[in-house]
Amino acid sequence: MSATKVNPDLQRERDNCTFNVTELTNLLDGGVQKTTDRKLQEDRVLRELMSTNDVPAVYLSHKEKYEAAVKKACAMFQMIRRLQDEENAGMENYQALLGGTLGSAILGDGNPLTLHYVMFIPTIMGQGTVEQQAYWIGRAFNLSIIGTYAQTELGHGTFIRGLETTATYDPETKEFVLNSPTLTAYKWWPGGLAHTANYCIVMAQLYTQGKCYGIHPFIVQLRDEETHMPLSGIKVGEIGAKLGMNGTNNGFLGLENVRIPRDHMLMKNSKVLEDGTYVNAPSSKLTYGTMMFVRVMLCNDMCNYIAKAVTIATRYSAIRRQSQPKPNEPEPQILDYVTQQHKLFVGIASVHAFKLNADWIWNMYNNVTAEMESGDLERLPELHALSCCLKAVVTADAAENVERCRLACGGHGYMLSSNLPLTYGLVTAACTYEGENTVLLLQTARYLVKAWQQASAGNSLTPTVAYIGRVSKGRRSPPWDNTIEGIVEGFHNVAAGKIGLCVTQIEKRQKEGMSYEDAWNMTSVQLTSASEAHCRAIILGTYFNETEKLVKGVSAELKTVMLQLVDLYVVYWALNRMGDLLRFTSISERDIEQLQNWYENTLTKLRINAVGLVDAFDIRDEILSSTLGSYDGRAYERLMEEAMKSPLNAKPVNESFHKYLKPFMQGKL
Ligand SMILES: Cc1cc2nc3c(=O)[nH]c(=O)nc-3n(C[C@H](O)[C@H](O)[C@H](O)COP(=O)(O)OP(=O)(O)OC[C@H]3O[C@@H](n4cnc5c(N)ncnc54)[C@H](O)[C@@H]3O)c2cc1C
């Protein structure tokens, strides 16, 4: 770590830490070797790609930001290409450079080439025939062509069947003709579409022999490979400035009689034959695998962003002193305020909880895939339901945690140089892309309602919803048990109780004459709440169970802290959802009082290790990119150094004084 002098308050925190920080770092990385590899990779990438003398990106214009992002993205992928050649490495280099750690250190506000790697190539691999893969993948992998993925339109995002772009087969020429029949049919959002990509996977309604066969993927060339000029019939551009991710070059696309060869339709699943005959393939489960992979990656990325935010806010809270609660005593570190601990420590625990949950669902995915190969599809809907709600809850919690960390830094957290606002921009976007969160929660709710109905009919349920069976049979909930296991059980009762109420409500509304759809819509606030409760129960239970396993192999000191984090997280959520627990369990006023004390005592126990816990995330200064969170704690010096980089500080008097202020002040304007 940094050799510069460390702020004495921060140093004291490190001296007082009760566990071995490196032991925890290794555990979080997945082993000593993985930590060593990660550090080596960081050394190499940062040495080559971080330029210290650039003007801070926040002072660039929108256009300059894009141009700088393209320059860095090219340097990044040039490096990956070399590393892949030298080491014959797997996907680790891509994962690190596209994600929330190294990727966001180099391109802090998004990467215009991300979609090429995370959507264009995987879609060709998942949905292209072997011949199509052979034709496209090589060129795509070495970036001879740059692609993106265009699904969302101006008029439709969630409702895919409502997309309006058409691809009509012309058997005369053996081509598809693509059109955007209306303004709302324009593709809108795809990353890299505006000025970066020259190819694109366009999702369009397939028409052949006069019939519509629904949404299918087509590879469309957008720009000339030499001049980069848009091809005839292609109307392409940028959608404009956004809350964040201003480096991703999100674009729009209109198509006017654009002709593409028949074999540019990705035909692994369904085909259109030369004469225009449509051949429907048996539904492929492969697309499901890609989706699971993306969602798990997203959960891991969210962990990285929360870890960053909470590292910044915790270190800053250790060096920041404010107020004087006891007369004649020095101002305390703001980390000593229990309200501050309440804001920060749940963020630290969330990183652990989400990491373990992401690993757990990934293992489950691999097991279910193995079952599928032997023809057993039983757990597929369960896995789908889980991945939907987990994505929704993790991204929403990540956004909440990052924003809370920003607020925890007071005014300085509002500075872009704290890197908290930019991090929020990246995280909150994930609440919308890869499935809008409310819509995902409602998808899980459909599964839960079905599970309730199956249980009521006496059928057995798959493991993650087995608890519904117990409650749906009307057994009284057991007496409240004020332990971690008891709280997790309580959350199961809340989830099952909420699902049961939703089912009752829907049935009642239908009996009163509502259609099922209207009854569903009328009940949807409760349905999303039930879905979230189900997810909370899973997250809490998994975090507890997986930590119990993990601590068997760690030192006694680390074990104590890891279990304290579990206590904190589970009790935090119990207090946070007290209304639900009161409604659906037999928790008493006395239990609540005990929980509140337990929570406050756990905050106090964790206080001494707060800095050690965020140090264990081992996020180096270049990746944190924050004036407030650096390892040495020189927040004030860095704030001033960054302020001096503002272009407004280049001259003592700004021209506007002579042009406007002075004449105005002297009454001449
Ligand atoms: C940063 C960013 C990057 C993106 N990148 C891409 C990309 O590369 N390629 C691409 O194709 N798209 C991309 N998207 C688009 C993204 O996938 C869509 O925005 C997303 O699917 C949501 O669709 P929408 O915007 O149409 O919202 P809508 O679906 O219109 O949602 C608006 C509101 O309506 C609600 N709603 C909608 N349907 C229902 C329902 N059935 N029940 C209850 N409520 C409902 C939602 O909950 C939400 O509150 C990106 C978006 C963002 C923000």
The ligand as an SDF file (V2000), in Angstrom:
LIG
                    3D

 53 58  0  0  0  0  0  0  0  0999 V2000
  -28.0160    2.7440  -18.6800 C   0  0  0  0  0  0  0  0  0  0  0  0
  -28.8930    1.9020  -19.5500 C   0  0  0  0  0  0  0  0  0  0  0  0
  -28.3320    1.0790  -20.5250 C   0  0  0  0  0  0  0  0  0  0  0  0
  -29.1280    0.3260  -21.3790 C   0  0  0  0  0  0  0  0  0  0  0  0
  -28.5600   -0.4390  -22.3650 N   0  0  0  0  0  0  0  0  0  0  0  0
  -29.3460   -1.0980  -23.2560 C   0  0  0  0  0  0  0  0  0  0  0  0
  -28.7800   -1.8390  -24.3520 C   0  0  0  0  0  0  0  0  0  0  0  0
  -27.5690   -1.8950  -24.4930 O   0  0  0  0  0  0  0  0  0  0  0  0
  -29.5980   -2.4520  -25.2370 N   0  0  0  0  0  0  0  0  0  0  0  0
  -30.9500   -2.3920  -25.1140 C   0  0  0  0  0  0  0  0  0  0  0  0
  -31.6520   -2.9520  -25.9410 O   0  0  0  0  0  0  0  0  0  0  0  0
  -31.5230   -1.7220  -24.0730 N   0  0  0  0  0  0  0  0  0  0  0  0
  -30.7580   -1.0720  -23.1510 C   0  0  0  0  0  0  0  0  0  0  0  0
  -31.3120   -0.3770  -22.1110 N   0  0  0  0  0  0  0  0  0  0  0  0
  -32.7740   -0.3210  -22.0090 C   0  0  0  0  0  0  0  0  0  0  0  0
  -33.3080   -1.1340  -20.8590 C   0  0  0  0  0  0  0  0  0  0  0  0
  -33.1830   -2.4940  -21.1090 O   0  0  0  0  0  0  0  0  0  0  0  0
  -34.7630   -0.7010  -20.6380 C   0  0  0  0  0  0  0  0  0  0  0  0
  -34.7380    0.6440  -20.2140 O   0  0  0  0  0  0  0  0  0  0  0  0
  -35.4560   -1.5900  -19.6250 C   0  0  0  0  0  0  0  0  0  0  0  0
  -35.7160   -2.8540  -20.1570 O   0  0  0  0  0  0  0  0  0  0  0  0
  -36.7780   -0.9730  -19.1420 C   0  0  0  0  0  0  0  0  0  0  0  0
  -37.5990   -0.7050  -20.2070 O   0  0  0  0  0  0  0  0  0  0  0  0
  -38.2280    0.7490  -20.4240 P   0  0  0  0  0  0  0  0  0  0  0  0
  -37.1490    1.7560  -20.3450 O   0  0  0  0  0  0  0  0  0  0  0  0
  -39.0380    0.6780  -21.6410 O   0  0  0  0  0  0  0  0  0  0  0  0
  -39.1470    0.9820  -19.1910 O   0  0  0  0  0  0  0  0  0  0  0  0
  -40.7230    0.6100  -19.0730 P   0  0  0  0  0  0  0  0  0  0  0  0
  -40.8530   -0.8170  -19.3820 O   0  0  0  0  0  0  0  0  0  0  0  0
  -41.4870    1.5840  -19.9030 O   0  0  0  0  0  0  0  0  0  0  0  0
  -40.8990    0.9020  -17.5700 O   0  0  0  0  0  0  0  0  0  0  0  0
  -41.3800    2.1650  -17.0730 C   0  0  0  0  0  0  0  0  0  0  0  0
  -42.1630    1.9070  -15.7920 C   0  0  0  0  0  0  0  0  0  0  0  0
  -43.2850    1.0740  -16.0860 O   0  0  0  0  0  0  0  0  0  0  0  0
  -43.3010   -0.0370  -15.2150 C   0  0  0  0  0  0  0  0  0  0  0  0
  -43.8220   -1.2250  -15.9200 N   0  0  0  0  0  0  0  0  0  0  0  0
  -43.5750   -1.6260  -17.1760 C   0  0  0  0  0  0  0  0  0  0  0  0
  -44.1890   -2.7890  -17.4340 N   0  0  0  0  0  0  0  0  0  0  0  0
  -44.8230   -3.1440  -16.3140 C   0  0  0  0  0  0  0  0  0  0  0  0
  -45.6320   -4.2580  -15.9410 C   0  0  0  0  0  0  0  0  0  0  0  0
  -45.8740   -5.2540  -16.7920 N   0  0  0  0  0  0  0  0  0  0  0  0
  -46.1210   -4.2820  -14.6860 N   0  0  0  0  0  0  0  0  0  0  0  0
  -45.8700   -3.2910  -13.8240 C   0  0  0  0  0  0  0  0  0  0  0  0
  -45.1100   -2.2270  -14.1210 N   0  0  0  0  0  0  0  0  0  0  0  0
  -44.5960   -2.1490  -15.3460 C   0  0  0  0  0  0  0  0  0  0  0  0
  -41.8760   -0.2540  -14.7700 C   0  0  0  0  0  0  0  0  0  0  0  0
  -41.8120   -0.8880  -13.5090 O   0  0  0  0  0  0  0  0  0  0  0  0
  -41.3620    1.1930  -14.7100 C   0  0  0  0  0  0  0  0  0  0  0  0
  -41.6760    1.7380  -13.4550 O   0  0  0  0  0  0  0  0  0  0  0  0
  -30.5360    0.3790  -21.2380 C   0  0  0  0  0  0  0  0  0  0  0  0
  -31.1090    1.1900  -20.2380 C   0  0  0  0  0  0  0  0  0  0  0  0
  -30.3030    1.9450  -19.4080 C   0  0  0  0  0  0  0  0  0  0  0  0
  -30.9340    2.8100  -18.3570 C   0  0  0  0  0  0  0  0  0  0  0  0
  1  2  1  0
  2  3  1  0
  2 52  2  0
  3  4  2  0
  4  5  1  0
  4 50  1  0
  5  6  2  0
  6  7  1  0
  6 13  1  0
  7  8  2  0
  7  9  1  0
  9 10  1  0
 10 11  2  0
 10 12  1  0
 12 13  2  0
 13 14  1  0
 14 15  1  0
 14 50  1  0
 15 16  1  0
 16 17  1  0
 16 18  1  0
 18 19  1  0
 18 20  1  0
 20 21  1  0
 20 22  1  0
 22 23  1  0
 23 24  1  0
 24 25  2  0
 24 26  1  0
 24 27  1  0
 27 28  1  0
 28 29  2  0
 28 30  1  0
 28 31  1  0
 31 32  1  0
 32 33  1  0
 33 34  1  0
 33 48  1  0
 34 35  1  0
 35 36  1  0
 35 46  1  0
 36 37  1  0
 36 45  1  0
 37 38  2  0
 38 39  1  0
 39 40  1  0
 39 45  2  0
 40 41  1  0
 40 42  2  0
 42 43  1  0
 43 44  2  0
 44 45  1  0
 46 47  1  0
 46 48  1  0
 48 49  1  0
 50 51  2  0
 51 52  1  0
 52 53  1  0
M  END
$$$$
